[in-house]
Amino acid sequence: MRPVSLLDVSSYLPALRVPTGHVESGAHLGAMFEPPLFRHRVAADETATDMLERACAGLVARHGRAAVRDVDVLITQTALLDSPIHGCGGELAHRLGADPEWVIDLHNTGCASFAYMLKLARQFIGSGAASSALVCNVANLSGQIFAQSAVRDLPQAAIPGDGAGVALLTASAESPVLHVETHHAAELAGHMRLESDDGRKYWEPGTGQLRVNFTEAGVREAVTNGKRLVPEIVMKLCAETGVPAADIDTLVTNQPNRAFLRAWRDALGLDPRRHPDTFDDCGNLFGAGIPVTLDRALRDGTVRSGSLVVLAGFAHTGDFAAAAAVRWGR
């Protein structure tokens, strides 16, 4: 395969930034639902495509409009689809003036989807089938699902935030993606669901407000799998690249809660300064957590030229995990 670079990332956070109120009702569920200090929330009339278009503004400013207009591959992953019939990739391509040969809207891999999209883009570009790719994550559950009147006081409602992150990949050796390791646990697929008190399917009429289901058994499953999966997938990645975990300069993960972040860096023996943390400012951004946190780490100087950057996360209650290694070159 020819070399493929993660050339740049950019992000967008909605203007509405809200402090988290008390969530004493979640105390019995432990650190899983310990709230952040702040979160951003999508505006009522703001779509997933709006958020991604705004996230792309940084790439356009630094590389010119042609860099995003001329991509061959466009991949999106959206936490909450604006239409259950299709994703937002086609509309985003139209707004960017792009005409990619491949437009892919992912509906799986959740909080670890950024690394999965890197793997897909790397395959397209590395094989010679494409020259560039734009990968995009949107988190938009907080202001739409978790802000509902019958949902906002649930313990899990205090955690999510909204935001978007995008990345540009090209055929070059400037900032190479060294390897991407992925793991699917099919037996856990579907363990996290949308449900309502009236038991209806989401498309059926009714009065119950939809929410993400978190039973105590589901929380235990997420905690058990989540704490081990990220260190495991990172160690597999390190074995494949021949680089020990101690040599990771920056570990960027999804941002589910403080307990997971602490457990992951402790398991890998990493100092907190090498593990950027956006949880208290943004909450859990689901799939967008990795690109948004990476963008911030680049802007504040945490990631330097030549750094070994590892991007890792797990999805839902553990049905997927992924990790990618990048030798940052900019």
C-alpha positions as CSV (number, residue, x, y, z in Angstrom):
1,M,0.0,0.0,0.0
2,R,1.2,3.5,-0.7
3,P,1.5,5.8,2.3
4,V,-1.6,7.6,3.6
5,S,-1.5,10.7,5.8
6,L,-4.0,12.1,8.3
7,L,-3.3,15.6,7.0
8,D,-5.4,17.7,9.3
9,V,-8.5,17.8,11.5
10,S,-11.0,20.5,12.3
11,S,-14.0,20.7,14.6
12,Y,-17.1,22.7,15.5
13,L,-19.0,23.1,18.8
14,P,-22.4,24.7,18.9
15,A,-22.6,28.2,20.4
16,L,-24.9,27.2,23.3
17,R,-22.7,26.1,26.2
18,V,-24.6,24.9,29.2
19,P,-23.4,24.1,32.8
20,T,-24.5,20.7,34.2
21,G,-27.0,20.9,37.0
22,H,-27.2,18.4,39.9
23,V,-27.9,14.8,39.0
24,E,-28.3,13.1,42.4
25,S,-30.7,10.6,40.8
26,G,-27.7,9.0,39.1
27,A,-25.6,8.5,42.2
28,H,-26.5,4.8,42.5
29,L,-25.2,4.1,39.0
30,G,-21.7,5.3,40.0
31,A,-19.0,7.0,38.1
32,M,-20.5,6.0,34.7
33,F,-22.8,9.1,35.0
34,E,-20.7,11.5,36.9
35,P,-21.4,14.7,35.0
36,P,-19.1,17.1,33.2
37,L,-18.9,20.8,34.1
38,F,-20.2,22.0,30.8
39,R,-21.6,20.8,27.5
40,H,-22.4,22.3,24.1
41,R,-25.9,21.8,22.6
42,V,-27.1,21.8,19.0
43,A,-29.5,24.6,18.2
44,A,-33.2,23.6,17.5
45,D,-32.8,24.4,13.8
46,E,-29.3,23.1,13.3
47,T,-28.8,19.9,11.3
48,A,-26.0,17.4,11.2
49,T,-25.0,18.7,7.8
50,D,-24.9,22.3,9.2
51,M,-22.5,21.1,11.9
52,L,-20.2,19.2,9.5
53,E,-20.1,22.1,7.1
54,R,-19.1,24.4,9.9
55,A,-16.5,21.9,11.1
56,C,-15.0,21.9,7.6
57,A,-14.4,25.6,7.8
58,G,-11.0,25.1,9.5
59,L,-9.8,22.7,6.7
60,V,-10.9,25.2,4.1
61,A,-9.1,28.1,5.8
62,R,-5.9,26.2,6.1
63,H,-5.8,24.2,2.8
64,G,-8.2,26.0,0.5
65,R,-11.7,25.0,-0.7
66,A,-10.3,22.6,-3.3
67,A,-8.9,20.4,-0.6
68,V,-12.4,19.4,0.5
69,R,-14.1,19.9,-2.8
70,D,-11.9,17.5,-4.7
71,V,-12.0,14.5,-2.3
72,D,-12.7,11.1,-3.8
73,V,-14.2,9.6,-0.6
74,L,-16.6,11.1,1.8
75,I,-17.5,9.1,5.0
76,T,-19.9,10.3,7.7
77,Q,-21.1,8.9,11.0
78,T,-24.0,10.7,12.8
79,A,-25.2,9.9,16.3
80,L,-28.8,10.9,15.5
81,L,-29.8,10.9,11.8
82,D,-32.0,13.9,10.8
83,S,-33.8,11.5,8.5
84,P,-34.1,7.8,9.3
85,I,-34.0,7.1,5.5
86,H,-30.5,8.4,4.7
87,G,-27.4,10.0,6.2
88,C,-26.1,13.4,5.5
89,G,-23.1,12.6,3.2
90,G,-24.9,13.5,0.0
91,E,-26.1,16.9,1.2
92,L,-22.7,17.7,2.7
93,A,-21.0,16.8,-0.6
94,H,-23.4,19.2,-2.4
95,R,-22.7,22.0,0.1
96,L,-18.9,21.6,-0.3
97,G,-19.2,21.6,-4.1
98,A,-17.7,18.1,-4.0
99,D,-18.4,15.1,-6.3
100,P,-16.8,12.1,-4.6
101,E,-16.9,8.7,-6.2
102,W,-17.7,7.2,-2.8
103,V,-20.2,8.6,-0.3
104,I,-20.6,6.4,2.7
105,D,-22.9,7.0,5.7
106,L,-21.9,4.7,8.5
107,H,-24.6,3.6,11.0
108,N,-22.4,1.5,13.3
109,T,-19.1,1.6,15.3
110,G,-20.4,4.5,17.4
111,C,-17.8,6.2,19.7
112,A,-14.9,4.5,17.9
113,S,-16.1,5.3,14.4
114,F,-13.4,7.9,13.7
115,A,-10.7,5.2,13.8
116,Y,-12.9,2.9,11.7
117,M,-13.3,5.6,9.1
118,L,-9.6,6.1,9.0
119,K,-9.2,2.4,8.3
120,L,-11.7,2.6,5.4
121,A,-10.2,5.8,4.0
122,R,-6.7,4.3,4.3
123,Q,-7.8,1.3,2.3
124,F,-9.3,3.4,-0.5
125,I,-6.3,5.7,-0.7
126,G,-3.5,3.1,0.0
127,S,-4.8,0.8,-2.7
128,G,-4.7,3.6,-5.3
129,A,-8.5,3.7,-5.7
130,A,-8.6,7.3,-4.3
131,S,-6.3,10.2,-3.7
132,S,-8.0,11.9,-0.8
133,A,-10.8,11.4,1.7
134,L,-12.9,13.4,4.1
135,V,-14.1,11.6,7.3
136,C,-16.8,13.2,9.5
137,N,-18.3,12.7,12.9
138,V,-21.4,14.4,14.3
139,A,-22.7,14.2,17.9
140,N,-26.1,15.7,18.2
141,L,-28.0,13.7,20.8
142,S,-27.7,16.1,23.7
143,G,-29.8,18.9,22.5
144,Q,-32.4,16.7,20.7
145,I,-32.9,13.5,22.7
146,F,-31.4,14.2,26.1
147,A,-33.0,17.7,26.5
148,Q,-36.5,16.4,26.2
149,S,-38.8,17.2,29.2
150,A,-39.2,13.6,30.3
151,V,-35.6,12.6,29.6
152,R,-33.4,15.5,30.8
153,D,-33.6,14.6,34.5
154,L,-32.4,11.0,33.9
155,P,-28.9,10.3,35.1
156,Q,-27.6,9.6,31.6
157,A,-28.9,12.9,30.3
158,A,-26.1,14.8,32.2
159,I,-23.3,13.3,30.2
160,P,-23.8,13.9,26.4
161,G,-22.6,17.0,24.5
162,D,-22.9,18.0,20.9
163,G,-20.2,18.8,18.4
164,A,-18.6,17.7,15.1
165,G,-15.2,16.8,13.9
166,V,-13.8,16.2,10.4
167,A,-10.4,15.0,9.1
168,L,-8.7,15.2,5.7
169,L,-6.6,12.2,4.5
170,T,-4.3,12.3,1.4
171,A,-1.9,10.0,-0.4
172,S,1.3,11.2,1.1
173,A,3.9,10.4,3.7
174,E,3.6,13.8,5.5
175,S,1.7,12.5,8.5
176,P,1.3,8.8,8.0
177,V,-1.3,6.5,9.4
178,L,0.9,3.6,10.4
179,H,-1.8,1.0,11.3
180,V,-5.4,0.7,12.4
181,E,-6.5,-2.2,14.6
182,T,-10.2,-3.0,15.0
183,H,-12.3,-5.5,17.0
184,H,-16.0,-6.4,16.5
185,A,-17.9,-8.2,19.3
186,A,-21.0,-9.2,17.4
187,E,-22.6,-10.8,20.5
188,L,-22.9,-7.4,22.1
189,A,-24.5,-5.7,19.1
190,G,-27.8,-4.1,19.8
191,H,-27.4,-4.0,23.5
192,M,-27.9,-0.2,23.5
193,R,-31.3,0.9,22.3
194,L,-33.7,3.8,21.9
195,E,-36.8,3.2,23.9
196,S,-39.8,5.0,25.4
197,D,-42.2,4.4,28.3
198,D,-45.0,3.4,26.0
199,G,-42.9,0.7,24.4
200,R,-43.6,1.9,20.8
201,K,-41.2,1.6,17.9
202,Y,-39.6,5.0,17.1
203,W,-41.7,5.5,14.0
204,E,-45.0,4.6,15.6
205,P,-47.3,7.3,17.1
206,G,-47.4,7.8,20.8
207,T,-46.7,10.1,23.7
208,G,-43.6,8.5,25.2
209,Q,-40.3,10.4,24.6
210,L,-37.4,8.4,23.2
211,R,-34.3,7.9,25.3
212,V,-31.2,5.8,25.2
213,N,-31.8,2.8,27.3
214,F,-29.4,2.3,30.3
215,T,-30.4,-0.5,32.6
216,E,-28.2,-1.3,35.6
217,A,-27.2,-4.5,33.8
218,G,-26.3,-2.5,30.7
219,V,-24.3,-0.1,32.8
220,R,-22.3,-3.0,34.3
221,E,-21.7,-4.4,30.9
222,A,-20.5,-1.0,29.5
223,V,-18.2,-0.4,32.5
224,T,-16.7,-3.9,32.4
225,N,-16.1,-4.0,28.7
226,G,-15.2,-0.3,28.4
227,K,-12.4,-0.3,30.9
228,R,-10.6,-3.2,29.3
229,L,-11.3,-2.8,25.6
230,V,-9.4,0.4,25.0
231,P,-6.1,-0.7,26.7
232,E,-6.4,-4.1,24.9
233,I,-6.9,-2.6,21.5
234,V,-4.1,-0.1,22.0
235,M,-1.7,-2.9,23.1
236,K,-2.6,-4.9,20.0
237,L,-1.9,-1.8,17.9
238,C,1.5,-1.3,19.6
239,A,2.4,-5.0,19.0
240,E,1.5,-4.6,15.3
241,T,3.6,-1.4,14.9
242,G,6.5,-2.6,17.1
243,V,6.2,0.5,19.4
244,P,5.7,0.0,23.1
245,A,2.9,1.8,24.8
246,A,5.4,3.8,26.8
247,D,6.5,5.5,23.6
248,I,3.0,6.9,22.8
249,D,3.4,10.7,22.9
250,T,-0.3,11.4,22.8
251,L,-3.3,9.1,23.4
252,V,-6.6,10.6,22.1
253,T,-9.7,8.6,23.1
254,N,-13.4,9.0,23.1
255,Q,-14.5,10.9,26.2
256,P,-17.3,8.9,27.9
257,N,-16.6,9.8,31.6
258,R,-13.7,10.6,34.0
259,A,-13.6,7.0,35.3
260,F,-12.9,5.5,31.9
261,L,-10.3,8.1,31.0
262,R,-8.4,7.5,34.2
263,A,-8.6,3.7,33.9
264,W,-7.3,3.8,30.4
265,R,-4.2,5.9,31.0
266,D,-3.5,4.0,34.2
267,A,-3.6,0.6,32.4
268,L,-1.3,1.9,29.7
269,G,1.0,3.7,32.2
270,L,0.5,7.1,30.6
271,D,0.9,10.5,32.3
272,P,-2.4,12.5,32.2
273,R,-0.5,15.2,30.2
274,R,-0.2,12.7,27.3
275,H,-3.9,11.9,27.4
276,P,-5.9,15.0,26.4
277,D,-9.2,15.4,28.2
278,T,-12.2,17.5,26.9
279,F,-14.8,15.8,29.0
280,D,-15.4,18.7,31.4
281,D,-15.8,21.2,28.6
282,C,-17.7,19.1,26.1
283,G,-19.1,16.1,27.9
284,N,-19.4,12.8,26.0
285,L,-19.3,13.6,22.3
286,F,-19.7,10.0,21.2
287,G,-18.0,9.5,17.8
288,A,-17.0,13.1,17.5
289,G,-15.0,12.9,20.8
290,I,-11.8,11.7,19.1
291,P,-11.6,14.3,16.3
292,V,-12.7,17.2,18.5
293,T,-10.2,16.3,21.2
294,L,-7.4,15.8,18.6
295,D,-8.2,19.2,17.1
296,R,-7.9,20.8,20.5
297,A,-4.7,19.0,21.3
298,L,-3.2,20.2,18.0
299,R,-4.2,23.8,18.6
300,D,-2.9,23.9,22.2
301,G,0.5,22.4,21.2
302,T,0.0,19.1,23.0
303,V,0.7,17.3,19.7
304,R,4.0,18.3,18.1
305,S,5.7,17.4,14.8
306,G,7.1,13.9,15.0
307,S,4.8,12.8,17.8
308,L,3.4,9.3,17.9
309,V,-0.4,9.8,18.2
310,V,-2.7,6.9,19.0
311,L,-6.5,7.4,18.5
312,A,-8.6,4.8,20.3
313,G,-12.1,4.1,21.6
314,F,-14.9,1.7,22.1
315,A,-18.6,1.7,21.1
316,H,-21.9,1.3,22.9
317,T,-21.6,-1.5,25.6
318,G,-18.5,-3.0,23.9
319,D,-19.6,-4.2,20.5
320,F,-16.7,-2.5,18.8
321,A,-13.2,-1.1,19.6
322,A,-10.6,0.5,17.4
323,A,-7.2,2.1,17.6
324,A,-5.1,4.0,15.0
325,A,-1.4,5.0,15.1
326,V,-0.3,8.2,13.3
327,R,3.1,9.7,13.2
328,W,2.2,13.4,13.2
329,G,4.1,15.4,10.7
330,R,2.8,18.9,10.7
